[in-house]
Amino acid sequence: MVTPISDFSIDEIRNVITVFLDSRLQPKLDKLKDDDLERDRLIAAHEPETWLADAARRVMQIQQVTHAIKYTHPDARGSSLYSQGNAAAGELLAGTHSLGEQLMPDVVGNAAALDVYKFLRLSIDGTSVLGLAISGDERLRQAFSSDADKAEQWMQAFAALVESKGKPASHKLAKQLYWSLGGGKYHLLAPLFPSSLVSHTSGVMREHRFSDEAKAARAARKNKVTWQHGFHEYPNVVVQKFGGTKPQNISQLNSERYGENHLLPSLPPNWRSEAARPPLRVDSVFQSVFGKRPLVQELLHELHSYLIRVASVNNLAVRDGRASRVQALVDELFQFAAEQHEMEPGWSADPACQLNSDERCWLDPKRAERDEHFASLYLRGSWQQAVSQRFGNWLNARLRERYRGLPVGEDEAHEWSRIVEQELNMLRRELSRHD
C-alpha cells in the first residue's frame, strides 16, 4: 500500500466524484422533457462506476503535454511532448523551465474526451485525482470500485495520461527545419508550440490588463490622483487565433484561452527624436544648450550626491566611482556632439552662429571639407584641448554654483578635462579615417 499523500477519507473522494458527475448530468437533464426516454440513459451513464469505466477507456484518446503540435496546423498528426524545459538554460533565458511549480500542463487529443481531464484535475485536499492515480493511492482505488482488479485497471489507465503515445514523430503539416552540422549533414528539428508557457504568459497579461487592481490604477492616473502602485501596458499586441470556432480541437488550454495567443512586438524601438537644431545665438553650448538637457541635469545631480557621500574618503574605489559618473557625462557630451554632426555640414557658418572657433570645429567637423580657412583651424587640432578645458571649467562652475560647499577645484577640473580630451583625440582619429 502506498503511503497517503494527505489526510482525507474514501467517502470524501466519492463525494467529489459524485458532485462532479452531477454537475455534468443536470444541465443535460434540464434540456429534456420529464417523459423523454433519454433521461434514463443519461442517468445510467453517469453512475460512478459506469462513467469511470468509460472514462478509463477514453483517457487513451488524450495526452498531457506542455508542447503541442496542433498549433502549427489543426490536422497535424505528429507527437506532442511533455517537458518541464531545459533547466540548464538558466535565468537569463525565458522558457518553459522558467515556470517551475507554476507550470500548468495542457491536454491534446480527442476533444470529446477532455471531460476526462477535467475529472482528473479535481482537487481532493490539495491533491488532484491524477496525482493520486499516479501515486497509486489506496483510498482512490477503494473509492473507484469494490472490485480491486477493476479499480487498479482504471488507475493505471488514468496514470498513463502523462506518458507519450507511441514513438516521437513529426508530420508533413508540422514545422520542420534542417539545422546544418557541416559536412553536408543536418539535424531535422521539429519546433513545437510551448502551450504551457503561453498560457502562463497570457494569464499574467490578463491580470495586468483586466484585474480590479489594474483598472483602479488606470482610473487613478486618468483622474490625476496618486495610487499605491502602477500598472502595466502592452502596446501593439497582436491576437493570434487557433482553432477557429472550436478551440478545444487544438488543446484544453487553448480552449481556456478562447483560442487566443498574444504576440508581443519583437522589434527594435522605433526611435523618433526631434531633429537636431544648430546652437545659434549662444557663445558656448555648455551653459545654454548642453547643460539644459534633462539627462545632463540628472547626471549632474547623481555626481553631486556621490561627491557629498565620499567627501571625507579618497581611495581607489572612490576615484573609480567618481570617474564612472564623470564618464557618463562625457558620454552624453559626445551624444550631443553626434547629433550636431548629423546636420548639414557648414551650419556653423551661419551669421547667427556665435560659437567660438573651437566649438565650431568640434561640432561641425565636416565643414572643413568645403571651407579651406575652417579646415586650417580644424587641422591645427588645438580646439580639442580648448573644448576639454571648457568642459572641465563648466562642470566645476556648475557644481559650485548649484551645489555650494562642494569640494571641487583646479585638480578636479584638470582631471575631467583630461578625460574629455582623451575622448576627443580618439574622435579625431576616427574622423580622419573618413577624410
C-alpha positions in Angstrom: 0.0 0.0 0.0 1.2 3.5 -0.8 1.5 6.0 2.0 -1.4 8.5 1.9 -0.4 11.9 0.5 -3.0 13.9 2.5 -5.4 13.1 5.3 -8.8 12.6 3.7 -11.2 9.7 3.6 -12.6 7.4 0.9 -16.0 8.9 1.4 -14.6 12.4 0.6 -13.2 11.1 -2.7 -16.5 9.5 -3.5 -18.3 12.8 -2.7 -16.0 14.8 -5.0 -16.7 12.3 -7.8 -20.5 12.4 -7.3 -20.6 16.2 -7.3 -18.6 16.3 -10.5 -20.8 13.8 -12.3 -24.0 15.6 -11.0 -22.7 18.9 -12.4 -22.3 17.3 -15.8 -25.6 15.4 -15.7 -28.0 18.0 -14.5 -27.6 20.5 -17.4 -28.3 17.7 -19.9 -31.4 16.6 -18.0 -32.6 20.2 -17.8 -32.9 20.2 -21.6 -35.1 17.2 -21.8 -38.8 16.7 -21.0 -39.8 14.6 -18.0 -41.1 11.8 -20.1 -38.1 11.7 -22.5 -36.6 8.2 -22.6 -33.1 9.7 -23.0 -33.3 10.7 -19.3 -32.9 7.2 -18.1 -29.9 6.5 -20.4 -28.1 9.6 -19.2 -28.7 8.8 -15.6 -27.4 5.3 -16.0 -24.3 6.6 -18.0 -23.5 8.9 -15.1 -23.5 6.3 -12.4 -20.0 6.5 -10.9 -18.6 3.1 -11.9 -20.3 3.2 -15.3 -18.8 6.7 -16.1 -15.4 5.7 -14.6 -15.2 2.6 -16.8 -16.0 4.7 -19.9 -13.5 7.5 -18.8 -10.7 4.9 -18.4 -11.3 3.8 -21.9 -11.5 7.3 -23.4 -8.4 8.6 -21.5 -6.3 6.8 -24.0 -7.5 9.3 -26.6 -5.8 12.3 -24.8 -2.3 13.1 -23.6 -1.0 15.5 -21.1 1.7 17.8 -22.7 3.5 21.1 -22.4 4.3 21.5 -26.1 1.6 20.7 -28.7 1.8 20.1 -32.4 -1.7 21.1 -33.5 -1.0 24.8 -33.0 1.0 24.6 -36.2 -1.8 23.0 -38.1 -5.1 21.5 -36.7 -4.7 18.4 -38.9 -1.1 17.7 -37.9 -0.9 14.1 -36.6 2.6 14.1 -35.1 3.8 13.9 -31.5 3.2 16.4 -28.7 5.5 16.3 -25.8 5.6 16.8 -22.1 8.7 18.6 -20.9 9.5 20.9 -18.0 12.1 22.6 -20.1 15.9 22.8 -20.0 17.0 23.9 -16.5 20.5 24.4 -17.9 19.2 27.3 -19.9 19.4 29.4 -16.7 17.5 32.6 -15.7 18.7 34.8 -18.5 16.6 32.9 -21.0 12.8 32.7 -20.7 11.2 29.3 -21.4 9.1 26.5 -20.0 11.9 25.9 -17.5 11.1 29.4 -16.0 7.7 28.3 -14.8 8.8 25.8 -12.1 5.9 24.9 -9.9 3.7 27.3 -11.8 3.7 25.1 -14.9 0.2 24.1 -15.9 0.1 21.1 -18.2 -2.0 21.1 -21.4 -4.0 18.2 -22.9 -4.3 17.3 -26.5 -6.2 14.7 -28.4 -9.9 13.9 -28.9 -11.9 17.0 -27.7 -14.8 14.7 -26.8 -12.6 13.2 -24.1 -11.5 16.4 -22.5 -14.1 15.9 -19.8 -11.9 13.1 -18.5 -9.1 15.5 -18.0 -11.4 17.9 -16.1 -12.2 14.9 -13.8 -8.5 14.1 -13.3 -7.9 17.7 -12.3 -10.4 17.6 -9.5 -8.7 18.5 -6.2 -9.0 16.4 -3.1 -7.5 18.2 -0.1 -5.0 19.9 -2.5 -4.1 16.8 -4.5 -5.5 16.0 -7.9 -7.2 12.8 -8.8 -4.4 12.4 -11.4 -1.8 12.8 -8.7 -3.5 10.1 -6.6 -3.7 7.7 -9.6 0.0 8.2 -10.4 1.0 7.6 -6.8 -1.3 4.5 -6.6 -3.2 5.8 -3.6 -5.2 3.0 -2.0 -8.1 5.3 -0.9 -8.6 6.3 -4.5 -8.6 2.6 -5.5 -11.3 1.8 -3.0 -13.3 4.9 -3.9 -13.4 3.8 -7.5 -14.8 0.3 -7.0 -15.1 -2.6 -4.6 -13.6 -4.7 -7.4 -9.9 -4.2 -6.7 -8.8 -5.5 -10.2 -11.2 -3.2 -12.0 -10.2 -0.2 -9.9 -6.5 -0.9 -10.5 -7.0 -1.0 -14.2 -8.7 2.3 -14.1 -6.0 3.9 -12.0 -3.3 2.7 -14.4 -5.2 4.0 -17.4 -5.6 7.4 -15.8 -1.9 7.5 -14.7 -0.9 6.8 -18.3 -2.2 10.3 -19.3 1.3 11.7 -18.7 3.0 9.1 -20.9 3.8 9.6 -24.6 1.7 7.8 -27.1 4.0 5.8 -29.3 7.4 6.9 -30.7 8.1 10.6 -31.3 7.2 11.5 -34.8 6.7 14.7 -36.8 4.2 15.2 -39.6 4.1 16.8 -43.1 1.9 19.6 -41.7 4.2 20.3 -38.7 7.0 22.8 -38.7 10.4 21.3 -39.7 13.7 22.8 -40.4 17.1 21.4 -41.3 20.0 22.5 -38.9 23.3 22.3 -40.6 26.0 20.3 -38.8 28.6 20.9 -41.5 30.0 18.4 -44.0 26.6 18.0 -45.7 25.0 16.6 -42.5 21.9 18.0 -40.8 19.7 17.7 -37.8 16.0 17.7 -38.7 14.3 19.9 -36.0 10.6 20.0 -35.3 9.7 23.0 -33.2 6.6 22.6 -31.1 4.3 25.3 -29.6 5.0 25.9 -25.9 1.4 25.8 -24.8 2.0 25.8 -21.0 4.4 28.8 -21.2 1.9 30.7 -23.4 -0.9 30.0 -21.0 1.1 31.3 -18.1 2.1 34.4 -20.0 -1.5 35.1 -21.1 -2.7 34.7 -17.5 -0.1 37.3 -16.4 -1.1 39.7 -19.2 -4.8 39.2 -18.4 -4.2 40.1 -14.8 -2.2 43.1 -15.7 -4.8 44.4 -18.2 -8.2 43.5 -16.6 -7.8 42.9 -12.9 -9.6 45.2 -10.5 -6.3 46.5 -9.2 -5.1 47.4 -12.7 -8.4 49.1 -13.5 -8.2 51.1 -10.3 -4.6 52.2 -11.1 -5.6 53.3 -14.6 -8.6 55.2 -13.2 -6.3 57.0 -10.7 -4.0 58.1 -13.5 -6.9 59.3 -15.6 -8.2 61.3 -12.6 -4.6 62.5 -11.8 -4.6 61.2 -8.3 -1.8 59.3 -6.5 -2.1 55.5 -6.2 -0.2 52.9 -4.2 1.1 51.0 -7.3 1.4 51.4 -11.0 0.1 49.3 -13.9 1.4 47.5 -17.0 0.8 48.4 -20.6 1.3 46.2 -23.6 1.3 48.3 -26.8 1.0 46.9 -30.3 -0.2 43.5 -29.2 -1.5 41.2 -32.0 -4.0 38.4 -31.1 -3.5 35.2 -32.9 -6.4 32.7 -33.1 -6.1 28.9 -33.0 -8.9 26.5 -33.8 -11.5 29.0 -35.1 -14.9 28.3 -33.6 -13.6 25.1 -32.0 -10.5 26.0 -30.0 -10.9 22.8 -27.9 -9.8 20.8 -31.0 -6.3 22.3 -30.6 -5.9 21.7 -26.8 -7.5 22.2 -23.4 -5.5 25.3 -22.5 -6.2 26.7 -25.9 -9.9 26.3 -25.2 -9.5 28.0 -21.8 -7.8 30.9 -23.6 -10.7 31.1 -26.1 -8.2 30.2 -28.8 -6.2 33.4 -28.3 -2.4 33.8 -28.2 -1.0 37.3 -27.7 2.0 38.2 -29.8 4.2 40.9 -28.3 6.2 43.1 -30.7 9.7 41.8 -31.0 11.1 44.8 -32.8 13.8 47.4 -32.2 12.2 50.5 -30.7 11.1 53.0 -33.3 13.1 55.9 -32.0 11.7 59.2 -33.2 13.5 62.1 -31.7 13.2 65.8 -32.6 15.5 66.9 -35.4 18.7 68.5 -34.0 18.8 72.3 -34.3 22.0 74.2 -34.6 23.1 76.0 -31.4 22.7 79.6 -32.8 22.9 82.9 -30.8 24.9 81.4 -28.0 28.6 81.8 -27.4 29.0 78.3 -25.9 26.9 75.2 -25.9 27.9 74.1 -22.4 25.9 76.5 -20.3 23.0 77.3 -22.7 22.3 74.1 -24.6 24.2 71.0 -23.4 23.7 71.9 -19.7 19.9 72.1 -20.1 19.5 68.6 -21.4 17.3 66.6 -18.9 19.8 63.7 -18.8 22.7 66.0 -18.2 20.9 67.6 -15.2 20.1 64.1 -13.9 23.8 63.0 -14.2 24.9 66.2 -12.5 22.7 65.6 -9.6 24.0 62.0 -9.3 27.6 63.2 -9.4 26.9 65.8 -6.8 25.2 63.3 -4.5 28.1 60.9 -4.8 30.8 63.6 -4.1 28.9 64.6 -1.0 28.8 61.0 0.2 32.5 60.4 -0.2 33.8 63.9 0.7 35.9 62.5 3.5 37.2 59.5 1.7 39.9 59.2 -1.0 40.8 55.8 -2.2 40.8 53.8 -5.4 37.1 52.7 -5.1 36.0 56.4 -4.6 38.1 57.6 -7.5 36.7 54.8 -9.7 33.2 55.8 -8.6 33.8 59.4 -9.4 35.4 58.6 -12.8 32.4 56.4 -13.8 30.0 59.2 -13.1 32.0 61.8 -15.0 32.3 59.3 -17.8 28.5 59.2 -18.0 28.5 62.9 -18.5 31.3 62.6 -21.1 29.2 60.0 -23.0 26.2 62.4 -23.0 28.5 65.1 -24.3 29.5 63.0 -27.2 25.9 62.0 -27.8 25.1 65.7 -28.1 28.0 66.3 -30.5 26.9 63.3 -32.6 23.5 64.9 -33.0 25.1 68.1 -34.3 27.3 66.1 -36.7 24.1 64.8 -38.4 23.1 68.3 -39.5 24.0 69.7 -42.9 27.8 70.5 -42.8 28.6 74.2 -42.7 25.8 75.2 -40.4 28.4 77.0 -38.2 29.0 79.5 -41.0 25.6 81.0 -40.4 25.9 84.6 -39.3 23.7 83.8 -36.3 26.2 81.3 -35.0 28.2 83.0 -32.2 30.2 79.9 -31.1 34.0 80.3 -30.7 36.1 78.6 -33.4 37.0 75.7 -31.0 33.4 74.6 -30.5 32.7 75.1 -34.2 35.5 72.7 -35.1 34.2 70.2 -32.5 30.5 70.3 -33.6 30.8 71.0 -37.3 33.8 69.0 -38.4 32.6 68.3 -42.0 32.6 72.0 -42.8 36.4 71.5 -43.2 35.7 69.6 -46.4 34.3 72.7 -48.1 35.9 75.6 -46.3 39.7 76.0 -46.6 40.0 78.6 -43.9 37.9 76.5 -41.5 40.0 73.4 -42.5 43.2 75.1 -41.3 41.6 75.7 -37.9 40.3 72.2 -37.7 43.6 70.5 -38.7 45.6 72.6 -36.3 44.0 70.4 -33.5 44.2 72.9 -30.6 40.4 73.0 -30.4 40.4 69.6 -28.7 42.3 70.9 -25.7 40.3 74.1 -25.6 37.0 72.2 -25.7 38.2 69.9 -22.9 39.2 72.8 -20.7 35.8 74.4 -21.3 34.0 71.2 -20.3 36.1 71.0 -17.1 35.6 74.6 -16.2 31.9 74.4 -16.9 31.5 71.3 -14.8 33.3 72.8 -11.9 31.4 76.1 -12.1 28.1 74.3 -12.4 28.8 72.2 -9.3 29.9 75.2 -7.3 27.0 77.3 -8.5 24.3 74.8 -7.9 25.7 72.8 -5.1 27.5 75.2 -2.7 30.2 73.8 -0.5 31.2 71.0 -2.8 34.9 70.3 -2.7 35.9 70.8 -6.3 38.8 72.8 -7.7 41.5 73.1 -10.3 42.7 69.5 -9.8 39.2 68.2 -10.5 38.8 70.4 -13.5 42.1 69.2 -14.9 41.1 65.6 -14.4 37.7 66.0 -16.0 39.2 67.9 -18.9 41.8 65.2 -19.4 39.1 62.6 -19.8 37.3 64.7 -22.4 40.5 65.5 -24.3 41.4 61.8 -24.5 38.0 61.1 -26.0 38.2 64.0 -28.4 41.6 62.7 -29.6 40.0 59.3 -30.3 37.2 61.0 -32.1 39.5 63.0 -34.3 41.5 59.9 -35.2 38.2 58.2 -36.1 37.1 61.1 -38.2 40.4 61.3 -40.0 39.9 57.8 -41.3 36.9 59.1 -43.3 38.5 62.3 -44.6 
